[in-house]
């Protein structure tokens, strides 16, 4: 799961986004957005070249400053690992 940099507009700070993995509980996403001051938005999913004129599905991404997103990603991973340990 990598963070992608959105194109900058003149005078705009660099903003990054982090795709939310499928199956991530909304409660974990909401907690991360509040704790790390990142925003939840939708983006069209990137598809390979030559895919034609297909309807692109939307995915959830977190957007914000890189430092905040790195922290939010680590938080989400930690919470997901804690949840998975309950099944062991």
N, C-alpha and C positions, 0 to 999 in steps of 0.2 A: 504494500500500500504506500504509494508515494504521494508527496504533495506536489501540486502543479502550480506554476505561477501564471496568474492571469495577466493579459496584456495591460500595460500601463497607459493611462491617458495623461496628457500634459498636466503637470502639477500634482498628480495623484501619487500617493505612497504606494509602494509595492504591496499587492494583496495576493495571498496564496489561498489555495483551496485543498481540502482533503476529502476524498470520496468516502462516504460512510459504507462500511461493509454490509452486505445484505444480511438481514437477521439480527442486526443490532437493536436491542430494545429501545423504544422511544424514551423510557425513563433515564437510561444511561446517556443518550444524546442530549436530552434536556438538561441533565445535571452538568454535563460538560460545557454546554453553551453558557449556562449561568456562572459556572465556576471560572471559566477561562475567557469570558468576554469574546466569544466567537459567534457567528451567525449561521443558522441553518438555512440553506437555500436549495433550489432545484437547478440542475443543469441538464442539457441534453447529453446523453451518453456518447462518447466518442466511438466511432466505428471505423473499420479499416477503409482505406481508399478503394474505390470501385464497388462500394456496397449498393450504389444506385440510389434512387429516390425512395428510400424507405422511411417510414415514420420512426423517428428516433425516440427511444424510451427516455424518460427522465430519471435521474438519480439524485439522491440527496447528497449534498456536500456541506462541509463546514468551511466558512470563509473567514479570513482575518489575517492578522499579522503572523509571520512565520513562527515567532517564539511562542505565541499563544496556541497556535495549531499543533506545534510539537508537544506542548504540555497536554493539550486536549487529547491528542492521539494516544499518548502514554497512559492517560487516565482511562480512556475507553478500553484499551488493551488490558489494563489491570483489572477493570471491572468485569470484562468478559472472561478473563482467566478465573476470577473468583467465582463467577456463576458456573463455569464448567467444572470446577472442583467439587461442586455440590453433587455432581452426577457420578463421581468416582466412588 
